[in-house]
Each structure stands twice: as structure tokens, then as C-alpha cells.
Amino acid sequence: MPHRLVRDATPADADACAAIYAPYVTDTTVTFETEPPDAAEMARRIAKAQARHAFLVLEDEGEVVGYAYAGPFKERAAYRWSCEVSVYLSPHRHARGGGRALYAALLERLTARGYRMAAAGMTQPNEASGRLHAAMGFEPVGTYRGIGWKFGAPRDVTWVQRALGEPFAGPGDPPEPS
């Protein structure tokens, strides 16, 4: 059985993460970015996610083959207990449990940091992502019709969400995420 490891990303992972992400940008509607970020930009993204949320990589036999990260759902203070999550795998690594392993570790980390809700947007159609999110306990909350435009056509984005941790039952606001 191959040795897989989910761990915190470091700046040294930026090249591998940029290489994993580039085909999603250039060849699919999975992301609405139109120019693949270079390693320097990916290193900046890793550092930004690590500061308040998380950015994890999946290693298989020492090679980075996927990553997952979280960031703010929205910038307003009322959303500070919620985050947006994403996962990307090398094309030859789909349907092998890597996405689940990454999301399980990411959601655990976010819960420990005090986040209460995770949300993810999926450009449609994307059955594989829908299955992964459903398997991880995400529930559909709605679809924005024609919200994005890529490759000459409008694209729908379906949103899913999942509660993190125990519901807050105290008066006032929950403790701040760390």
C-alpha cells in the first residue's frame, strides 16, 4: 500500500501546487481563474491561508499529489465563523480517496480553530465534486444560474455547506476563530 501523508503546506510546495492547479485553470470550468498562478503567487496563497485558516497537501510516496485549503467565506465580520473550502488533486489521482483524506484533515483543522461553517462552490456540471462533498457531509443550499463566464458560455455554480463542530449555545457570539 502506498504511503500517503496529509500535512501542512510549506512554501516549498508552491511549485507542485501550481502545477496541480494549472490544468484546472486552462482546461476546465472548475475554477473561474483564467491565468494559472505561478509558484510565487501560490506561495503567497499558501501563507495567506495558513495565517487564519489552513492549507494542506497530500503526499503519496513523497510526491505532492493534491491540496486543500480554506479562506474567508466573505470579508464582513458577521461571516468570521464561516469559511470557503476547496480541494484539488492531480488528474491521475481522482477517485482514490485523496480528496476525502484532504477534506477530513482540513475540516478537523478548521473545527479546532473555531470555525462553525464550511461552504464550497462547484461550477456545474461537476458530478465528481458533488459526490465528494456529499460524502463529506456537505448539503446543497442553492445554485447561482449563469453567475460566471468561462470558455464562451455562462456557468452555474452550486453551493454546498456543512456545519463544523458543535452548535454554539451560549449567549452572544461564539469565541473568535484562532
N, C-alpha and C positions, 0 to 999 in steps of 0.2 A: 504494500500500500504506500503510495507517495506520501511524503512528509509535507503537510500543509500547516501554515502558520499565519494567523491574523495578528498584526501588530500595528503600533502607531507608525504613521508615515514620517519620514525624515526628509530633509532637503535632497538627500542622495537618491530618493525615489522619484524625483521630479521627471527625469528623462523617461523612465518606464511608464509613469502615469500619463505623461504627454503622449507617448507612443500608443498606449491603450486607447486613449480618448480620440486621437486624430481621426480614425476611420468613422467614428460616430458623427463627427462634425462634417467630414467631407462626403460621406456616402449614405447617410441616413437622416431621417427627420426626428430621431430620438432626442437630439438636442437642437435648439434653435441658434446656436452659435454658427457662424459661417466661416470663421478662420480658426484653425486649430491653435491653441496656445502653445508657446514654446516652453522649454524646460524652466526658464527663468520665471515665466508667468505661473507655471504650475507650482513652482516652489513658493511663490508668493501666496497662492491659493491654499497650499498646504499649511503654511504658517498662520494664515488668517483663520482657517477652520480650527486649527489646534488651539488657538488662543481662547476661544469661548465654547466651542462645540467639540468636534472630533474629525479626524481624517485618518482612516485606517487602510492598510494594504493587505492583500492576500499573497503570501509567498507559497510557491509549490516547488519543492526541491531547490530553494534558494532564489528562484526567479519570481519577480513581482508579476502576477497574472490578473490582478484586479484591485479595485479600490472602492471605498465607500466613504462618504463624508456628510456632514451636516453643516448648515448655516442658518442664519435667521430666516424665519418664515416671512416676516415683514419687519421693518425698522422701528415701528411705533412701540412705545413702552407696553401697551396692553398685550402685545404678542410675545413678550420676552420669555414666556414659558413654553413657547412653541418653536419648532424648527422644521426646516425643509431638508429632506434626506435624498440622496442619490447613490446609486451603485453602478459601476461599470466593470465589465470583465473582458479580457482578451477574447476575440471571436472564437477561438478554438477551445474556450473554457466554459461555454454555456452549458446549462443543464447537467452540471456535475456537483452541485451543492455549494459552489463557491459564493454565489450571491446570498444564499441563506446564512452561510458562515459569517460573511462580512456584516450582513444586516443584524444578525443576532448579537455580535460583538458591539456594533455601533449603537443599537438600541439600548443595550445594557449600559454602555458608557454614558449615553445621554440621560438615562434614568438616574444613574448615580450622580450626575451633575445637577439634577433638579429639574430637568425639563419634563413637561407634563403631556405634550402632544407632538407627534411627528406627522408630517404631511409630505406627500410626493405627488408630482405631476407627471403624467405619462402621455406623450404625444400618441395619437391614435392613427392607425391601428398598432397595437403592441401587445399581443397575447402573452408573450413570454414574461414581460414585466408585470402584466396583470396577474398572472399565476403566481409569480414570486411574491408580490405584495399581499395577495390574498393568503398565501401560505404563512406569511409573517404576521398575520392578524390585522392588516390594513382593510378598511372598509371604504367603498366608494361614497363620495359625497357630492359629486356633480361633474359635469363636463362643460367646459367653455367651448362653444362652437366657433370654428374659424378664427381662433384667437391669435394664432401665429401663422406666418407665411414662410414657406421654405420650398425650394425646388419648383417655383412657379405655381404653387397652389396653397389655398388656406388649409390650416391644420387644426384639428380639435385637440384639446388637452383635457384628459380625465384626471380628476384629483381624488386621492385616497388619503385617509388619515388613520392613526392608531394612537390610543392613549398610552402614556408611559407611566409606570409606577402606580401607586395608589392614589385615588382621588383625594384632593385636599379638602379636609372637612372643617378646618379652623376658621375663625372669623378673620376678615381682612385678606390680604394677599398671601399666597404661598411664599416660602423662603426663596430668595433670589437664586437663579441657577449660578453655579460656580464655574 
